[in-house]
Amino acid sequence: MEIKAQSKPVEKSDIMTQNIFNQNLDKNPANYQQLTPLSFFKRTAAVYPDHIAIIHQNMRVSYKTYYERCIKLASKLNNLGLGPGDTVSVMLSNTPAMLEVHMAVPMSGAVLHTMNTRLDADTIAFQMDHGETKLLITDLEFSDTIKAALEKCNVTPMVVDYVDPEFELDGERLSDIEYEDFIKDGDPDFDWQFPEDEWNAISLNYTSGTTGNPKGVVYHHRGAAIMCYTNNLTAGLGTHPVYLWTLPLFHCNGWCFPWTIAAAAGTHVCLRWVRPKPIFEAIAKEKVTHLCGAPIVMATLLNAADDEKTTFDHQVAFIASAAPPPEAVLKAMTEAGFKVVHVYGLTEVFGPGVVNSWKSEWDDLPADERTKKQARQGVRYPGLEGLTVMEPETMTQVPNDGEAMGEVMFRGNCVMKGYLKNPEATDKAFAGGWFHSGDLGVLHEDGYIQLKDRSKDIIISGGENISSIEVENTLFKHESVGAAAVVGMPHEKWGETPCAFIELRDGAQATQEELIEFCRENMARYKCPTRIVFGQLPKTSTGKIQKFKLREQVSDN
């Protein structure tokens, strides 16, 4: 059959009209619905009503009960006049209430704002004012801080106290409305609706704000739904996983796992405080299959005392973020019964967006080559459409030689809507049609990316760029080093030189001279620390090391 070429140029609109696959084949309610993670929750509650959805100490909650409670809470919010464009803020630990608000608030059409439980009153007040909080649900554990924040902020939200039924806490009641009473008279037949537009906001998450006021990152229903698929694929959840909440639920909405676990008809095991003994007990008793967290959680497990550990006879998947775990840590985790999956991401990309997809052929590589593979952040998540390393000024991709450094950039449906009330920052973040992460990295020949530093963490010594991550990775190889953080320290001759802050392993010893010499034996001398400081490293509640505090230390000395 001969295909004839067009005799004259055809307008794009004409092509669309003439395309036979666009004729009388329009979107309609039967073939097109808005994406939302609420759809997965509704399905699981219908298909597996008796399956255990939430475990909290002695409490067991079925999906039927979980779903009904969320409907009643959503109806209460709706009766108060809350809906699209309204913010519901929560200050909650990893408790059943925190899982319920992740469903009920978007079911009402409102936007969920989860606050870091370690924030100070000033920051909380800023967030509630900036987000225009209409209703606040707060745990008794944080009453002192919340009380102070309410005195500082301009908004006057309705306050609901959450009293954890499984723990006796001494916090002050801030309201005459208690969470259980608030839900009790909700309408179980409330006809909640999916969002009219999947681009509607589902949640508000604030960045750490280490250099000024935090920015409000807005998530959409579409991205949250797609993250449910991609988390399932990446973590290998399957059906009925048992997920232990070692990751704070306030952090990027728990990387979207509250919705993901519902999609997989899984069981949430709540953990109010991250302590080794209850973690091991939950893994053994509840047959936990998956958990997430920063390297600090791995350290908590590996450094646990013998009387805090409980043996278990199944493998547990540990999805780890932040810096890639050193080979010694990976080996120790494997021996302890954990399979580590290394991911990387940011608040702006719904949590993890990159995974070190391991290839079986790498298992037989020599140890040093295998370590190099493990040190890379990896490739894009299945739900992300673009990941690369570019020169930010020219927006051209750097050579994939593993050497040329540029900025890591993201593109796709799992990228935020933007920053709330901050068009300038939003435009800057999306310049050139890509999300600019602020992380510096290289692109390897096989397409895997590897972080070299945050742009603000690069150390420039005598005109040479030094990656703090490279120095930290070298220090991690020393058997006595439990944690390491490297920052630039002012230097009269070189401008700045690396200063290393070290946490030693329990019972281990090392001197400054010993560690500096170790670095000299394993990397270029100009990259080596000129000073070592021993002690506990300042960390956020999610286990990230607060380098800005370390910079303040070296600048003051």
Secondary structure, DSSP 8 states (H G I E B T S, - for coil): ------SS---HHHHHHH-GGGSS----TTT-----THHHHHHHHHH-TTSEEEEETTEEEEHHHHHHHHHHHHHHHHHTT--TT-EEEEE--SSHHHHHHHHHHHHHT-EEEE--TT--HHHHHHHHHHHTEEEEEEEGGGHHHHHHHHHH-S---EEEEE--TTS--------S-BHHHHHHTS-TT------SSTTSEEEEEE---TTSS--EEEEEHHHHHHHHHHHHHHHT--SS-EEE--S-TTTHHHHTHHHHHHHTT-EEE--SS--HHHHHHHHHHHT--EEEE-HHHHHHHHT--GGG----SS-EEEEE-SS---HHHHHHHHHTTEEEEEEEEEGGGTEEEEE----GGGGGS-HHHHHHHHTS-BEE-TT-SEEEEEETTTTEE--SSS--EEEEEEESTTS-SEETT-HHHHHHHTGGGSEEEEEEEEE-TTS-EEEEEETTT-EEETTEEE-HHHHHHHHHTSTTEEEEEEEEEEETTTEEEEEEEEEE-TT----HHHHHHHHHHHS-GGGS-SEEEES---B-TTS-B-HHHHHHHHHH-
